[in-house]
C-alpha cells in the first residue's frame, strides 16, 4: 500500500500551468534513457531541467514512501486540467422508522370441548352353555314359584282303592297289580262295591280338607304368583312340543275380575231362555247384534252393574292382596 505525500500549493500551480503533453509524457527513472529536446534556448532549457529535476525528486519520494510491499503502481491517468471536487456520497440506507406496536387482536373465545362420550361396549353374544344355564335357572325359579309340591291325594274312587291294594300285594309290580285290580273290580259284589264307594267318598273329603289347608298356608298373593308361574310353565311346555299341563291352584280367596256391561247383557240374555236350542256361535252373533241396537238409556242398567262390580274388584284386590290393582296403577301413571 502506497501513501501519497502532500503537495504544496505553489507546486500544484506550477503543475497546472504546464501543458498536458509535458505532464502526461512518461518520465524515465534512468537518465540515460531520457531523450533531450532542444525546444528553446539554452537558458530556458536549463530552467526546465532544474524544475523537472525537482519534480522527479518529489515523485520519487512519493512513490518510495510505502509501509509494505504492495501492488505495482499503475500508470497515472491523463490530467485534464479540471479541478476535481470530491463528491460526498450520501448514505443509501434510509433510517427505518420505528414500527408502531400492532394493535392486539381480541382473542377468540375457544369453546370448551364437550367431554367425549364413552363408546358403548359391544356385548358379546352369550355362549350356548350360558344360554342353557340361564334357561334352566328360569325354569327352576318358575317351578319354585309355582308351588308344585301339593299334598298327596288319597285314592278317591273304588278302582283306585283296589289298584293300590293289588300293587301292594304284588310287591310293587304295577303291571301285575293293574291286571289283578281290573279283574277284581269286574267281579265285585254289591256289598263290596258299596264299601269301596264309601271309602272313596271319605278319601275325597279328606283330600279336599288337606288341599284347603295347604292353600290356606300360603297368602293370596303367593297363590296368585303361583298361578301366573303355572301358566308360563304350561306355555313353555306347549312351545317345546310337550303335553305337560300345570293346573291352576283353586283358592276361594281369589278376587274375580270385574264383568263388563256387555258381559252382564249377554248373561241376562242366556239366562232368559230365549236362546235355547242355539249353538254358542249363533248365540254370540245374535247377542252382539242386539247389543249394538240398544240405546244409551237401555244400556245404562248394564253400565251401572259393571261400574259397581269394578268398585267391588278394586276394594277386594286391595284388601286381599294388600296392593292396588294393576288398572289403578296404570291410571296413576
Secondary structure, 3 states (H helix, E strand, C coil): CECCCCCCHHHHHHHHHCCHHHHHCCCCCCHHHCCCCCCCCHHHHHHHHHHHHHHHHHHHHHHHCECCCCCCCCCCCCCCCCCCCCCCCCCCCCCCCCCCCCCCCCCCCCCCCCCCCCCCCCCCCCCHHHHHHHHHHHHHHHHHHCCCCCCCCCCCCHHHHHHHHHHHHCCCCHHHHHHHHHHHHHCCCHHHHHHHHHHHHHHHHHHHHHHHHHHHCCCHHHHHHHHHHHHHHHHHHHHCCCCCCCCCCCCCCCCCCCCCHHHHHHHHHHHCCCCCCCCHHHHHHHHHHHHHHCCHHHHHHHHHHHHHHHHHHHHHHHHHHCCCCHHHHHHHC
